[in-house]
Amino acid sequence: MTLAERSATAVVWTIAGAVTVFLLTPLVVTVIVSFGSSAIFTLPPPGWSMRWYERLANLRGLSSALAVSFQVGLLATAASLLLGGMASIALARGRFAGRETILAFLTSPLMLPGLVLGIALLQGMRFAGLRDVWTSLVIAHVIITMPYVVRTLYSALTLFDFSLVDAARTLGCSYPAAIGRVLLPNLAPAFVTSGIFAFLASMDNYAISIFFTNAWTKTLPIQMLNYVEEQPDPTIAAISSLLIGLVLVLLLICERVVGLRRLAEI
């Protein structure tokens, strides 16, 4: 390796390390503050305590907001996997005019600011006469999570050999059976990855959810903002730390079920 190559490698690793530290530092600080004994955000904390985690059990509105976020996230993820999976198969398998336009349309919510998309969805649902908060919230979350599913599954499907499905059909499988026995098992990593992305995007969404909630139906990000406005203390850091733990648990499940190396290849 020449001097120029070694220098370039050193620069790349230095930049990568700096970016990693920049991205992980807020997470580490949040976890440390959540175990501090101080009632204000102090770093380093004067002492260590579990008081902020113990306070979560009696925190007003937390359990209901968490339940709403989990239920909406699971429903939106399931609907996105079903609809996005069928759309991805049609786009990857079909040959018809406007295919690229449809793909761009399905992934367009990722390109729009959340405020603009939220206002557009609100006006569209009002025009359609949809007034129910819960239904509107689920539909809105399906729209913002489907791009993660479509983009991931479509990329995986472009690498899949559909002749395997045709071979299964020649051996006696019906088309749905061939899809279930051949296509879906091969796309398991893509389904897991897109499902995790969709669920986390739903759980973390604020810009869209704010337009479809009321005093009785609030998602976790909206409730957390209320806590910050009412009484800013490390309780928010404790909630955030638990959410970080949720992400780590999901990654561990992916490692056990699929393998992070296969996930990275999607």
NUPA-51928 format. One record per atom (N, C-alpha, C): residue in one letter; y, x, z. Coordinates in pm, whole numbers, plus 50000, padded with zeros to 5 digits. Layout:
REM NUPA-51928
AYXZ...
***
This chain:
REM NUPA-51928
M498815008550000M500005000050000M501245008950000T502155006049908T503355014249897T504335011050009L505365019450019L506385017450122L507115004250100A507395000949974A508084988249945A507234976249985E505924977049960E505034965949998E504934964550148R504844976050217R504794975350364R506094969850420S507204973650362S508494968450409S508594953450385A508174949050266A508214934750235A507314926850329T506114932250359T505204925550452T505814924550591A506454935250635A507094935250766A508224924950773V508994923950666V510094914250662V509544899950667V508494897450589V507904884050587V507364880250724W506644889350789W506104886350922W507214884751025T508284892251012T509414890951104T510084877351090I510294873350965I510904860150941I509984849050991A508674850250961A507724840051006A507694839151158G507714850651225G507724850551371G508984844451427A510144847651366A511414842051412A511434826951395V510934822051282V510884807551257V509954800851357T508804807051385T507864801351481T508484800351620V509144810951662V509814810751793V510904800151796F511664799051688F512744789251680F512214775051692L511064772351630L510504758851631L509794755551763L509154765551824L508374762951945L509194763752073T510324770552071T511124772052193T511524758752255P512034748852177P512374735952241P511184729152307L509994730552248L508814724352307L508454731052439V508514744352440V508194751652563V509214748452672V510474747852637V511524744652735V511314730652791T510964721252704T510734707452749T509604706752851V508514713652824V507374713452916V507744720053049I508464731153045I508854738053168I509764729253252V510754723053188V511704714553261V510984702653325S509954697353257S509254685653310S508544688653441F508224701253470F507564705053595F508564710553697G509864709753667G510864714653761G511164704653871S511664709753982S511994701154095S513424696154091S514254701854005S515654698053998S515824684553929A516814676853971A517114663953911A517934665153785I518344677153751I519064679653628I518274689753545F518654691053420F517944700153332F518384714453363T517544721553439T517854735153481T516744744553436L517134755653379L516164765653333L516664779553370P515854787053445P514544783253500P514704773453616P513714765053642P513824755153750P513794761953886P514494756253984P514514762154119P513164761354189G512324752154148G510994750654206G510124742454113W508864740854153W507924733654070W507494720754140S507364710254062S507034697254119S506434688254011M505644678554058M505074668353969M505814655053983R506984655254044R507694642954079R508044634753955W508364641353844W508774634053724W507604627253656Y506424633053668Y505224626453616Y504814614953706E504974616753836E504644605953930E505594594153912R506814597153872R507814586553854R507494577753732L506704582753640L506404575153519L505654562253551A504874562253658A504084550353692A504964538553729N506154541353781N507044530653824N508274529253735L508264535853620L509424535453532L509474522153459R510584515453469R510734502053411R510644502353259G509774494153206G509674492153062G508874502652988L508384512953057L507684523652987L506324518952933S505564512053017S504224507952974S504274498152858S505224488852861S505324479252751S505764486052622A506724495352632A507184502552513A506074511252456L505304517552544L504194525852498L503124517352430A502854505552487A501864496552426A502324491952288V503604488452276V504134484152147V504004495252044S504384507552082S504314518751988S502884521551945F501944521252040F500544523852006F499984512751916Q500264500351948Q499744489451868Q500334489451728V501644491151719V502284491551588V501804503651509G501694515151576G501234527251508G499824525851455L498914520151534L497534518451489L497444508451375L498154497351385L498124487351279L498734492851150A499874499651164A500534505251045A499674516050981T499034524251062T498164534851008T496964528950937A496334518850997A495174512550933A495564506050801A496684498950801A497134492450677A497524502750572S498154513650614S498554524050519S497344531050460L496314533650543L495104539850492L494394530850391L494354517850419L493704508550328L494484507150197L495764503650209L496574501550089L496844514550015G497194525050092G497454537950028G496224543949966G495044541650029G493804546749971G493504540149838M493634526949831M493374519949706M494384523949599A495664525149639A496684529249543A496444543349492S496034552249581S495784566149541S494624567149443I493554559549469I492414559449377I492824554149240A493624543449240A494074537849112A494964547749037L495834554649107L496734564049042L496004576448992A495004580949070A494274593049030A493234590048923R492644578248929R491564574748836R492074568148709G493144560148724G493624552548610G494474560648515R494574555848393R495434561648291R496244550348229F497444548448279F498274537448234F499734541748235A500554534548163A501974537848154A502664535448287G503554544548322G504324543048446G503604547948570R502524555348553R501744559948668R502574569148757E503274578548697E504104587848774E505264580648841T505784570448774T506884562648833T506424555248957I505224549448951I504684542349066I504434551949182L503914563849150L503674573849254L504984577949320A506024580049240A507324583549296A507894572149381F507654559649339F508134548149414F507444547149550L506134549549552L505374548449677L505774559349777T506184570849728T506584581749817T508094582349840S508844573249779S510304573749789S510864571749930P510194564350022P510754563250157P510944576650227L510194587050187L510384600250247L511694606550204M512254602050093M513444608250038M514724601250080L514594589550141L515774581750180L516114583950326P517404584550360P517784585150502P517284572950577G516864575150702G516304564250779G517264552650797L518554555550814L519554544950833L519644536250708V519684542550592V519784535050466V518534526550445L517364532450469L516124525050451L516014513650550G516434515850674G516374505350775G517244493450740I518464496050695I519364485150655I518794477650536A518244485050439A517664478550320A516474469650358L515604474650446L514454466750489L514894454450567L515904456150652L516404444950730L516944433950639Q517754437850542Q518314427950450Q517224421450365G516244429550323G515164424050243G514324413950318M514034416650444M513234407450523M514014394950559R515304396450581R516124384450604R516174375750479F516294382050363F516304374550237F514984367350216A513874373650259A512554367350245A512284356950352G513174355850450G513014345950555G512094350150667L511824363150678L510934368150783L511764371250907R511554363551012R512344364951134R511554370551252D510234370451243D509414374851355D509564389951376V509904393951498V510184407951527V508934416551510W507834411951565W506594419951563W506104422151420T506064411451342T505604412651203T506534421651122S507834419951140S508804428151068S508644442851105L508404445651232L508254459451277L507014465851216V505914458651212V504684464051154V504864466651005I505444457150933I505654458950789I506564470950762A507624472250840A508534483650822A507824496850846H506954497250946H506224509650975H505154512550870V504584502150810V503654504450699V504394511050582I505594506450556I506374511950444I506734526550467I507044530250591I507454544050616I506274553450639T505084547950666T503904556550686T503054557950559M503154548350469M502324548950349M502594561450263P503824566450252P504014578650172P503174590450218Y502954591850349Y502124602750399Y500684601150351V500214588750350V498834586150308V498694588250157V499614582450080V499514583149935V499614597549886R500574604949938R500754618649893R499554627349927T499024625950048T497874634150089T496604630450013L496314617350005L495094612949938L495164615449788Y496334613549729Y496454615849585Y496224630649552S496754639549634S496534653749612S495054657249624A494374651049722A492934653649738A492134647749623L492534636249574L491784629649467L491914637049335T493034643849313T493184651449190T492204663149184L491664667249299L490694678149304L489254673049311F489074659949320F487734654249334F487114651949197D485824654749186D485074652849062D484504638549060F485144629748984F484734615748981F483394613848908S482904624148842S481584622848780S480504621048886L480764625249010L479804623049118L479644608149147V480744600749138V480674586249157V479874579949043D480124584548920D479384579248806D477894582448818A477594594448870A476184598148888A475514589148990A476224585949098A475664576949200A475424563149143R476274558749053R476084545548992R474874545348900T474644556448829T473464557148742T472174557348822L472264561248950L471084561549036L470854548349109G471674538449077G471424525149131G472464519949227C473464527849263C474504523249355C475514514549281S475954504149348S477074496649294S478344504849309Y479414500549242Y480654508349250Y481174509349393P481234498149470P481674499549610P480754508549692A479434507649668A478504516249742A478694530849705A478954533749578A479204547449535A480474553049598I481494544549609I482734548749674I482464552049821G481684543249888G481424545250030G480524557050060R479574559949970R478594570549997R478994584249942V479844584349839V480174596949773V481644600449792L482524591249758L483964594449758L484514595949899L484264585949983L484874585950117L484434597850202P483134601450206P482774613250286P483444626150239N483634627650108N484284639650057N485774639850087L486354627950105L487774627050133L488064625350282A487054627150366A487264625450511A488394634150565P488484647050530P489614655150580P490974649550539A491074644750415A492344639050369A492674626250444F491664617850470F491904605550545F492334608650688V491684618350751V492034622050888V493454627650893T493764636650801T495094642750800T496184632450777S496014624250674S497034614250644S497154603950756G496014600350818G496074590950929G496834596451048I496634609251078I497364615451190I498844616051159F499194620351037F500594620950999F501234607151008A500534597050957A501084583550957A501284578351100F500284580551185F500384575751324F501514582651399L501614595751384L502694603051453L504054599251399A504144596951267A505424592751209A505834579151263S504864570251284S505164557151340S505564558151487M504824566151563M505134567651705M506524573751727D506944582651639D508174590151657D509384583551592N509174572751518N510264567151439N511274559751526Y512524562651501Y513624555751570Y514554548751471A514894555751363A515924550851270A515564537451208I514264535051184I513844522351126I513594512051235S512964516251343S512574506851449S513764500151514I514904506851519I516074501351588I516534488251525F516214486151396F516634474051327F515664462451348F514484465051404F513454454751412F512944452951554T513754456051653T513364454051792T514384445151862N513964440051975N514874432252059N514664436052204A515204428252295A515124431652437A513704431052490W512814423752424W511444421952473W510444430552396T510814435052280T509914443152197T510634456152160K510294466852232K510914479852208K509824490252189T510054499352097T509134510552081T509514521752177L508624531452191L508844542152288L510104550452261P510394554652136P511624562252114P512884554752154I512914541652129I514094533752166I514204532652317Q513094530752385Q513114530052531Q513514543452592M513074554452532M513464567652582M514974569752568L515554565152459L517004566252444L517734558052550N517184546552584N517774538552691N517754546052824Y516654553052851Y516564560952974Y517624571952976V517814578452862V518824589152855V520214583652883E520494571752832E521814565752853E522004560952997E520934555853058E521034550353192E520994561153299Q520014570153292Q519834580153396Q519174592653336P519984601653284P519404613753221P518844623353324D517534623853335D516874633153426D515604638253358P514874647553417P513684653353353P512524643653331T512684630953365T511644621253332T511424620753181I512504622053107I512394622152961I511584634252916A511774645552984A510994657552951A509514655352980A509214647853087A507814644953120A507174636253012I507904626052965I507384617652858I507164625852732S508144634252699S508034642652580S506864652352591S506624657652709S505504666752728S504164659652706L504074647252751L502854639552727L502644636752579L503734634552507L503624632552363L503184645352293I503684656752340I503234669552287I501734671252314G501314667352433G499894667952465G499064658952375L499624647252338L498914638152247L498684644852112V499704651752062V499554658851934V498474669551943L498464676952054L497454687352072L496054681452079V495914669952143V494604663352150V494144659052011L495074653551931L494714649551796L494294661551711L494984672851728L494604684951656L493234689851700L492954688651829L491634692651879L490544683851822I490804670851813I489824661851754I489594665351608C490664668551537C490534672451397C489704685251384E489914694451474E489164706851470E487684704251493R487374695151583R485974692151613R485314684151501V486044674751443V485474665751344V485474671851204V486604677651166V486784682451029V486904697451022G487734703151110G488024717351104G489424719751052L490204727351124L491574729751085L491674737250953R490684745450924R490724752650797R490644743050678R489764733150690R489664723250582R490914714650574L491524711550691L492754703950689L493864711650619A493924724650642A494964732850581A494784734050430E493574731750381E493314732950239E493704720550161I493994709650231I494304697050163I495704697850103
***
